Each structure stands twice: as structure tokens, then as C-alpha cells.
């Protein structure tokens, strides 16, 4: 897997390529996607525990 230094370099490249103006919008949409994924995973887990 990636180490911390590799992830920092990748993040730096993303900032340079996308530009600082688009970064907040990108992080906001990534946060929304993460919240949706977590809620759906939680719902599936609850559904599995309800089944006999």
C-alpha cells in the first residue's frame, strides 16, 4: 500500500492539477459520497441482523 509520504505527494499533485479553486468543491463532494456510503452500509448491516 501507500505510505504517508506517497499520499502527500499524490495530494500535492492533485492540488496543482485541479487548482486551489476547485479543491473545496471536490472535498465537499467526496465527504457527501463518504456519508452516503456509510449510511447505506449501516442500513445493509441492520437489514442483515433483522433477517432470521
Steps between C-alpha positions, in 0.01 A plus 500: 500500500590864503695664776436842641762667283356353180150617593632849570664513156180379333297762686746771395473393136120505521506852642731621224302330222150594617588836639423646835161635388351158428644323804228600754227383261682171446548435871138591571372250244740234631366558851141466380585178317667361811198583718264337251717189480517470880125540541426240233749257655338555841154440352613175338655385826175572689303316233722193537453494877119512463486194276444170681 
